[in-house]
Each structure stands twice: as C-alpha cells, then as structure tokens.
Amino acid sequence: MDQLKVKIYADGADLESMKALHSNPMVKGFTTNPTLMRKAGISDYVAFAKQVLQAIPDAPVSFEVFADDFPSMEAQAGEINSWGDNVYVKIPVTNTKGESAAPLIKKLSAQGVKLNVTAIFTLDQVREINDALHPDTPAVISVFAGRVADTGIDPVPLMQEAADIMKSRPKAELLWASPRELLNILQADEVGCHIITVTPDVLNKLKLIGKDLKEYSLETVEMFYKDASAAGYDIPAR
C-alpha cells in the first residue's frame, strides 16, 4: 500500500463513518452525492455539509449541486464554494436534458472555484471538460469507470487515455469513480489516476493485498464448513 501513488477518497454520506475514516491515514479525501445522502436519511443538505466540514476541515470534500438549470447550478456552486477552502463543488457533466455543463464549468473554473466534474463516461466528455478547465485552478474529473465496466467495456484503456488527455491540465486530477473491487485500486494506480473513490466494503479489503492464496483457500474451506455446521445441515445417508 505504501507504494501506491493513487489517493484513496472515501465515498459515502454517514457522518460517523466519515469521522472514523478521517483518522485513517490511507484516506486522503471524501466525496458524497445527493443519492448517497438520501439513502443515509439526510433531510437537511446544508446542515449535513456544515457538520461534515466541522469534523473534516483539512481534507478535500466534494458536495454536489442538484439544480437542473445552469443559472441555478451557478448560484448553488457559489454557495457551496463559500463553505470552506477544502470544498470541491461537484457539477454533473450535463443536466437532465443532456445539455453540456462545459460553459458553466469554464466560467466557474476561471473564477477559481475548485470543481469536481462528475458522471463522466466517455473520452469525448473528458476532452470537453478538460478544455473547459482553467489551467491554474485545481479540479477533479470523475470518470465512472465502474459503471463503464458494468456495460461490458474494459475501463482500463479508457482511463489510460483519459490520463493522457489531462496532461494538458496539470492541476486537474483524474478520479476513478464507482469501483467494484479491490483490483480497481491497483488498476487506477497503474494507469495514472490521481484519485479513486472507495466505498467502505472495498476499503475493508485493503488488508488482503499480498495475502497468501493457499492460506486464503484454506480459510474459505473452513468458512464453508463452519457455516454448514452452525446451520445444522444434514444429508441423510440412503
């Protein structure tokens, strides 16, 4: 793990979990979104964000706009940006009508607003957003590699090319979003991603890196045996 260059960000919306992960030296930042917040039962968006930033004042945290028209997105982005120097404003690559957010992204980035442009799936989107970013303003381009993989497409070549495209914006970081397994952390590191968002279930698997496979096999056999015994399963002899 010490040799990994990719930064691990925790993805979630449970305040207590975020506080605990903040003390984990492997976790370098945090992301959340309205869907995760709704699943966590959060009803007051601003109050939750302020609680998070009070607990985590010294690591990057991304909060997303949820308006669907660009003037309202801009207003929300300005408010979110005012919450702290460690805040990144998440802007979706398009609105629900499929209209590109690139003009708004260009405007905000030129104003020095740190952005996390999200819901990116294609290299054309990477190119468009990369071109819209101001070279002197930090930003994150979040490519949903895990969801790309869900469609049967290998995301590794896509992420490799995205990393190459983004070399023209040295202050922009490529983020591997929606990982599905621990292997994705190693893949993200290998192709040059700067960040990968990791859910708690994947984060818990970090201790398995380098584990002896023969030992792992035996532990799996023991698990099956213990669970069958605990359940009282029986196959009567004929």
N, C-alpha and C positions, 0 to 999 in steps of 0.2 A: 504493500500500500504506500510506503514511503516514496516509492519510485514513480508513482502516478503524477502526471502533470495536470490532468483534468481536475477541476474543482467540483466538489460534491455540494449541491444545494438540496436542501430538504423541501419536499413538495407536500403541502398539507394545510389544514386550517384549524387544527386543535391547539389551543394556546398552551396548555400544559405540556403537550408533546414538543411544541416548538421551543419552549423554555428549556426542556431537558436536552434537546438536540443542540441548543446554543452552547451548552457546556462541553459538547463533543468536539474535540479539535479537528476531526475529519470533516465536519460540516462547516462550510465557508459562507453560506448564504441561504436565503429562503425565498420560495415562491408560493403563491396561492392564487386562487381564481374564484369567481362567483359560484361556480358549480361545487367546488370543494367546501366553500363557506356555507352554502345552503345545506349540503349533506351533513355538515357539522352542527347544524341547527342555529347558525348565527343569524340574528334578525336585524341587528344594527351594524351596518357595514363600517361606518366611521368609528364607532366606539371600539369595535374589534381591532381595527387597524391601529388606533391610538394605543390600545393595550399591548399589541404586538411590538410596536416601536418603543414603548416604555421599557419592555423586557429585553428588546434586542436593538440597542441604539448604535451598535458598532459593526454590523454586518449588513450586506445588501439584502433588501427585502423588496419584492415586487408586488404591487397592488394594481388591479386591473380596472380600467374604465368599463362601464356597462351601458352607456348610451349607444344609440344606433345611428344617430345623425352626427355629422362631423363637427358642427359648431358646439353641440352639447358634449361631445367627446373632448373637445379642446378645453372647455370650461372645467370638466371633471379632471382632466390631466393637470391643469393649473392648480387645482385644489390639492390633489394627491401629491404633486411635486412639492407643495409647501409643507408637507408633514415632516420632512427630515432630509438631511444630506445623504443618508444611506438608502433613500427610497428610489426605486425604479418604477416608472409608470408603464404598465402593460397596455399596449394598444394592439387590437387584433389587426391582422394584415388587410382585412376588408370588413365592411359592415355586412349585415344580413342580406343586403341586396347584391352582394358581390362587388360593390364599388371599392376601388383601391383606397387604402388609407395613406398611400405614399405622400400625397401633397401635405396632409396634416403632419405626418411624421417628419417631413422635410422642414416644416415650419417650426415644430417643437424642438427638434434637434438643433436647429440653427439658433434657437433661444437658449440653448444649454440645458434643456430638460433631458435627463437620463431616461432612456426608453428601453423597454423590453418588448419587442415586437413579436407577437405570438400567433399561434395557429397557422404557421407556415409549413407547407407540404411540398412545394416544388422549387426547382432551381430558378425558374423564371421569377418567382416571388422573392427568392433570396437576392437575385440580381437587382430587382426593382427597389427593394428596401435598402440594400447596401448602398446603392447610388443615392438614395434619399437622405442617408445619414450624414451629418456634418462630421468631417474628419477629426475635429478637436473635441467632440462630445462623446463620452462613454455611452455605450449602448449594448444591448443583447439582442441577438437574432435567434429566436426559439423555433427550431425545426422539429416537428413531431415525428421523429424517427420511428418510435414505437408504433404509432398508428399507420405509418407508411408500411412497416413490416406486416401489420395486420392485413394489408391488402395483397400480400404475397410478393411484395417487392423488397429486395435486399436493400436496406437503407445505408449500408456502409459506403458504397461508391457515391451515393448522393451526398452523404455527409463529407466525404473526402473532397468532392468538388466544391461544396459549399464553403469549406475551409479555404480552398484556393481562391475562390471568388472574393472572400472577405479580407484577403491580404491587403487590399487597397484601403481598408479602413482599420488601421492598427489599434484603434481604441474601441472597436466593436468586437464582441465576443460571441462565438458560436455556441449555442446551447442545444444539447441532445435532450429533447423532451419525450415524455411518456415511455421510459424504459420498461422492458418487460422482464428482464432477468439480469443477474449479476454480470454476465458476459458483456452486456451492453456498456458497462463502465470501462472495461478493458478495450472494447472496440472504439468507444468515444475517445479514449486516451490515444489510441494508435493512429486514428485519422486526424488528430489535431484539434478536436473540440476543446474549447476552453472550460466549459461547464457541462455537467449532466445533472438533471433533477432526479432525485432518488426518493422513492416512497419508503416508509418505514419497513415494509416487508422485505424489500430488496436490500435496504441498509443493514438489516439484521443478518444478511447472508455474507457480509464482508469478511466475517471470521472464517469463512470456508475457503478463501483464496489460499491455494497451495496445499490444501488438505490431501492427505494420502488417500487415493481412490480405493485401495484394498480395504483400508480401515473404514472408509465411508460405506463400502459394500456390506461389511460385517455389521455395522450399526443399523443399516437398513433391514437386513435379515432379522436382527434382534428386535427391531421395532415391530415388524410383521408378527413375529412370534409372541411378543408381549401383548400386543393388541388382541390377537386371536384368543390368547389365554384369558385376558381380562374380560373379554366378551362372553367367555364360556362356550365358545363354538365347539361343536362336536359333529363328526361324521360317523354314524354308526356303522360297524362292520356288517357285511352281509352274512 
